[in-house]
Amino acid sequence: MINDYRDSVGKTGKWLSYSSTSEDRFGVSHKEVSLLSHYPDEEEVLLKAGASFRIDKVEKDEKDDKYLIYLTII
């Protein structure tokens, strides 16, 4: 799946269902759900279904062994 994002840098897409991300990584219209989350420190927010985005960059955070996918909501 991560390879799909890597191969799509610069392209646009659309989430057909609700999606979530961390508030500290996005500055978009959203609903805060961090108070309901199992991981409140992530400052999770919910993005509405049908949100269009552009994939800007994909990088691996070696410290946490996680991938960060940078998107712009359009």
C-alpha positions as CSV (number, residue, x, y, z in Angstrom):
1,M,0.0,0.0,0.0
2,I,2.8,2.5,0.8
3,N,4.2,1.9,-2.7
4,D,0.9,3.0,-4.1
5,Y,1.3,6.4,-2.3
6,R,5.0,6.7,-3.4
7,D,4.0,6.1,-7.0
8,S,1.3,8.7,-6.8
9,V,3.3,11.7,-5.5
10,G,2.0,14.8,-7.3
11,K,-1.3,13.1,-8.2
12,T,-4.7,13.7,-6.8
13,G,-7.2,11.4,-5.2
14,K,-10.5,11.3,-3.3
15,W,-11.5,9.5,-0.1
16,L,-14.9,8.0,-0.7
17,S,-15.4,7.4,3.0
18,Y,-14.4,9.2,6.2
19,S,-10.7,9.3,7.0
20,S,-8.7,10.4,10.0
21,T,-5.3,12.0,10.5
22,S,-3.4,14.0,13.1
23,E,-4.4,17.6,13.6
24,D,-0.8,18.6,14.0
25,R,-0.1,17.4,10.4
26,F,-3.2,19.0,8.7
27,G,-4.8,22.4,8.8
28,V,-8.2,21.6,7.2
29,S,-11.9,21.6,7.9
30,H,-12.5,18.6,10.2
31,K,-14.2,17.2,13.3
32,E,-12.0,16.7,16.3
33,V,-12.3,13.2,17.7
34,S,-9.2,13.1,20.0
35,L,-11.4,13.0,23.1
36,L,-12.9,9.7,21.8
37,S,-9.7,8.2,20.5
38,H,-7.6,5.4,22.1
39,Y,-4.6,7.6,21.3
40,P,-5.5,11.1,22.4
41,D,-1.9,12.4,22.1
42,E,-2.2,12.0,18.3
43,E,-4.8,14.8,18.2
44,E,-6.9,12.8,15.8
45,V,-9.3,14.5,13.5
46,L,-11.9,13.2,11.1
47,L,-12.0,14.3,7.5
48,K,-15.4,14.2,5.7
49,A,-16.2,11.6,3.0
50,G,-15.5,12.9,-0.5
51,A,-12.4,14.9,0.5
52,S,-10.1,15.5,-2.5
53,F,-6.3,15.6,-1.9
54,R,-2.9,15.8,-3.6
55,I,-0.1,13.5,-2.5
56,D,2.9,15.8,-1.8
57,K,5.5,13.6,-0.3
58,V,6.1,10.2,1.4
59,E,8.9,9.7,3.9
60,K,9.8,7.2,6.5
61,D,10.2,8.3,10.1
62,E,13.1,6.0,11.1
63,K,12.8,6.8,14.8
64,D,9.2,5.6,15.0
65,D,9.4,3.1,12.0
66,K,6.3,4.7,10.5
67,Y,5.7,6.3,7.1
68,L,4.5,9.9,6.9
69,I,2.3,10.8,3.9
70,Y,2.0,14.5,3.3
71,L,-1.2,15.5,1.6
72,T,-2.8,18.8,0.6
73,I,-6.6,18.9,0.8
74,I,-7.9,20.5,-2.4
